[in-house]
Amino acid sequence: MHLTPLFDEYGELEYFIGIQKDITVRKQAQEARILYEKVFHNTMQGVMITDQHSTILLVNEAFSKITGYSVQEAIGQKPTMLSSGKQTTPFYQQLWQDIHTKGQWEGELWNKRKNGEIYPEFLNISEVRNSKEEVTNYVAIFTDITESKNREKQLATLSMRDALTGIANRRGFDHYTQEKWAVLTEIEEPLSLILIDIDHFKLYNDYYGHLEGDATLVIVAQLIANSIDKDISLAVRYGGEEFAVILPQYHLEAAYEVA
């Protein structure tokens, strides 16, 4: 409200003119802006806003916490300052093609912190367009997924280990064999396999009991594992009292010696 007093020719107050304006929309916009600013600065996700030429205009506190770059260090730079070098040129070409055709891209990639540490992140990049449908900005929102990747790796490792003996299980056997087979086939190197079975184990297990049988399996597994070069070979409990040893780059004669 704006009030203006009006006086007569003798200087006496005659009346007021009042002008009122409904500013509900403006107040709502102010409150929304304050809320957006709070969300921007307090979110756990890193946020980076660039202009249409990919020059960084604004980053939040989570960005600094994740990357190690302060707000002042980031503004005016290009997002390539975070590049780890692990993604190929075709990867980035596809990324920008998706952004230009779909308006956004999201996925996992590897970036690099200020201290040189390479880390995995889940990233979403979106275009911002004006009323003329011209691109004015890009908004990148990302999350450091190092912990979840480590958990995945631990779970994957556990899933490929035999719970009783601690050596690889059948899943580990399959994974290791497929991995080594692909490499060795390409370089034309051999891969040998030893299969081992404990004779009369059922009788032993029935007579001495399952606990003693399990203890025996652990001892046998360790004897096998300690008889090979663990850096290049793999000991496996294939199932029950069956074991296997995978020997990459071992010719038959060398595998006989190990057996």
Disulfide bonds with the S-S distance in Angstrom:
none
